[in-house]
Amino acid sequence: VLELDLPGRSVRFRRADGAGEASEAFDHLLIATGAAPIRPPVPGIDGSGVYAVNTLQGGIDLSQRLDSDKPRRVAIIGGGYIGLEMTEAMLLRGLDVSLVDMLPQVMGTLDPDMAEPVAAALKQAGVELHLEEKLEGFDLSDGKLAAVITDKGRLPVDLAILGLGVRPNTALAKHAGIALGVRESIKVDDRMQTDVEGVWAAGDCVESRHLVSRRPFWVALGSVANKQGRVAGVNIGGGNTVFPGIVGTAVTKFMDTEIARTGLQERELEDLNIDYVTARINSRARSGYYPGASPIAVKLYAERGSGRLVGGQIVGGAGSAKRIDIIATALHAGLTIEDLLNLDLGYAPPYSPVWDPVLIAARQTLKLL
Ligand SMILES: Cc1cc2nc3c(=O)[nH]c(=O)nc-3n(C[C@H](O)[C@H](O)[C@H](O)COP(=O)(O)OP(=O)(O)OC[C@H]3O[C@@H](n4cnc5c(N)ncnc54)[C@H](O)[C@@H]3O)c2cc1C
């Protein structure tokens, strides 16, 4: 699609089969243009050997290159969830992996203390961590990647994979004059309609409402995109339903380490001037005496005064990550720490200690209120 003609109620597009341009009229229009990967304009970024995995084709191209060229050393640029997942994939293929990030920690959506066990797991797996190092470019010799250049030095590699995040892909909407919000994502009402009647938007290209901060927020996650798509579809089809908002839940893993977060993290609470208490506990994901009881760390945040739960993070072994859903549900319901503590959660030794680790964290947080 090349252009949206909103007054004329049509879209102009170029045919994929090369048969030129055409227009299509619409009664309703849904914009679901997703997000675009961030590619800093540094020297060599378009060189052979520098890959992105934001599309299926990008993944297929990388996989084929790994099979044909048998590279030995790879640099992952960016320590977010895509970077971690690609690091794991490359290690499993037997490559030497260096991970570069300009932040002092990996997983910037976690508090620094919760990101520490993730960094420890990376180091233990043999990853060379280059934190607080900013990408400056790629050294290409004869068009082939020879090294990644950072502000701290030169890393000789055969391949580099970008995981530097994404931004809303909203050029079409912007050009058509549709109202934009946070980071130029498309503003929608709770029925997923833009500020233009009959023009809807959903997924990575739209702004959401954060139910904890009660502010506009932007996320690019399939979990959210699917729900928004359903709501837009029901409304376009003549029904009436709403998408209330998000609480910022995300899960991932690196090898045996499961990583999860929801709600607001320390940095966000401080930016919003929310006075909080926080507690972090270390426990086991099963009863301690039960075989395979892996470690789990749970950190919770509550608003001082009201006791309202405002965030949580979990890092640990098998059985850790999806416990974040208890905290996410509590955030949706606006529960206090005391409400959370009294939840009737299931217990049997193969699944949790008698006090679930989330409830142990709630108990410790309550003591601080
Ligand atoms: C490697 C990777 C791993 C991920 N893992 C997870 C995960 O574990 N959990 C999770 O929740 N999310 C995950 N995500 C995010 C998830 O994939 C996205 O949030 C989701 O795909 C967004 O859906 P969408 O329909 O909004 O956009 P997309 O799926 O990006 O679809 C947008 C489509 O619009 C098309 N388009 C754009 N502009 C135009 C135009 N002008 N004309 C015509 N077509 C256009 C694009 O080609 C694309 O096909 C991951 C993403 C990546 C890249």
The ligand as an ORCA input file, in Angstrom:
! r2SCAN-3c Opt
* xyz 0 1
  C      11.957    -12.660     16.211
  C      10.679    -12.190     16.868
  C      10.202    -12.868     17.963
  C       9.023    -12.449     18.598
  N       8.595    -13.128     19.705
  C       7.460    -12.721     20.327
  C       6.975    -13.428     21.474
  O       7.571    -14.430     21.906
  N       5.849    -12.961     22.091
  C       5.151    -11.888     21.618
  O       4.113    -11.526     22.197
  N       5.576    -11.208     20.518
  C       6.710    -11.609     19.873
  N       7.149    -10.912     18.753
  C       6.388     -9.744     18.303
  C       5.244    -10.145     17.370
  O       5.748    -10.854     16.279
  C       4.524     -8.877     16.895
  O       4.080     -8.147     18.015
  C       3.309     -9.188     16.016
  O       3.694     -9.882     14.869
  C       2.617     -7.887     15.621
  O       1.552     -8.171     14.765
  P       1.038     -7.062     13.731
  O      -0.026     -7.737     12.936
  O       0.744     -5.798     14.429
  O       2.309     -6.733     12.816
  P       3.158     -7.687     11.851
  O       3.042     -9.125     12.237
  O       4.528     -7.073     11.809
  O       2.446     -7.520     10.451
  C       2.463     -6.282      9.766
  C       2.337     -6.600      8.285
  O       2.062     -5.401      7.590
  C       2.772     -5.433      6.369
  N       2.923     -4.051      5.875
  C       3.576     -3.020      6.456
  N       3.492     -1.908      5.702
  C       2.736     -2.243      4.621
  C       2.296     -1.524      3.464
  N       2.594     -0.241      3.269
  N       1.554     -2.185      2.555
  C       1.230     -3.498      2.738
  N       1.636     -4.222      3.802
  C       2.374     -3.595      4.718
  C       4.095     -6.079      6.755
  O       4.747     -6.582      5.619
  C       3.630     -7.163      7.711
  O       3.349     -8.376      7.047
  C       8.328    -11.322     18.102
  C       8.816    -10.636     16.994
  C       9.980    -11.049     16.389
  C      10.503    -10.284     15.198
*
